[in-house]
Amino acid sequence: MGGLVNKGGENVTEYILIITIAIAFLITVLISPIVIPFLRRLKFGQSIREDGPQSHMKKTGTPTMGGVMILVSVTITTLIMTGKFGAGPSIEVYLLLMVLLGFGLLGFLDDFIKVALKRNLGLTSKQKMAGQVIISIIFYFILRHHEFPTYVQIPGTNIQWELGWGYALLIIFMLVGASNAVNLTDGLDGLLAGTAAIAFGAFGILAWYGFPNIEITIFSLAVVGSLLGFLVFNAHPAKVFMGDTGSLALGGAIAAIAILTKMEVLLVIIGGVFVLETLSVIIQVISFKTTGKRVFKMSPLHHHYELMGWSEWRVVTTFWLVGFLFAVLAVYIEVWV
């Protein structure tokens, strides 16, 4: 697997990174005033859970499926920038786009069934899981064809575990697990867009300074730029939601980056907020089924703090801060330890 790994004699400066973020940001911002009214005219509005916080009921009807804008922006920016500053997109780029768009398509189908066909549950859990697993298996076999290493390394050490065929199970677990964990985090205005931008930014830094692979960096920062552009319209009070179209795609993509950069373990740290959100749901379910009691007022975790009386903006900015601290910790471990 080659791509645009920094090679001798190739001088690629940091301004490329700024341009990447700027292009993705501008694409998202420029197409949003077109896409959002279009979604509104199609009546692709969000349905709010009746058992959720009552303060959310006023969000009913807010256009969803805005993740389409993120997918378009990331794809265009990545292809432009990798084509401009390299010998064209590499296998890594195609793999990342395959996961992004594949999981995004699953999310799109889920959203479409919910908002257009008025089936609140969208795709069944088995249908969604089957699609995620199929994409993950394809991802693995492409890596295997290119003799991708199947070890896992402990960050900050020289310890490596060779998994062999077990690496296929790890890939499936990471891609499916991350996409669902990120999906759970998409519950408040700007929450996922902000935490995901921080997480992708951390991987972008590590792919640039630590790995190093410029094309993976470009993809990561294209996601950052598109999310910052999306935040212009998704910050509280949100004018559009990304829906499963965006959240499933982002979760799959960040796991794919962790795999391609051999930072599988660091995904747990960089995606710390997503891990906490998922754990809160698991703990809540186990506790209720075994004892009949709830540990949290509501899960995922962000709803717990809402019901404690925190404003939505306070919850979101606090989670952004926690996500930033996780990202700093991961970068420190990988670069300086």
Secondary structure, DSSP 8 states (H G I E B T S, - for coil): --TTB--TT----THHHHHHHHHHHHHHHHHHHHHHHHHHHTT-B----TTS-GGGGGGTT-B--THHHHHHHHHHHHHHHHHHSSSS--HHHHHHHHHHHHHHHHHHHHHHHHHTS--TT-S-HHHHHHHHHHHHHHHHHHHHHTT---EEE-TTS--EEE-TTHHHHHHHHHHHHHHHHHHHHTTSTTHHHHHHHHHHHHHHHHHHHTS-BHHHHHHHHHHHHHHHHHHHHHSSS-S---HHHHHHHHHHHHHHHHHHTT-TTHHHHHTHHHHHHHHHHHHHHHHHHHHS--SSSSSSHHHHHHHTT--HHHHHHHHHHHHHHHHHHHHHHHHT-
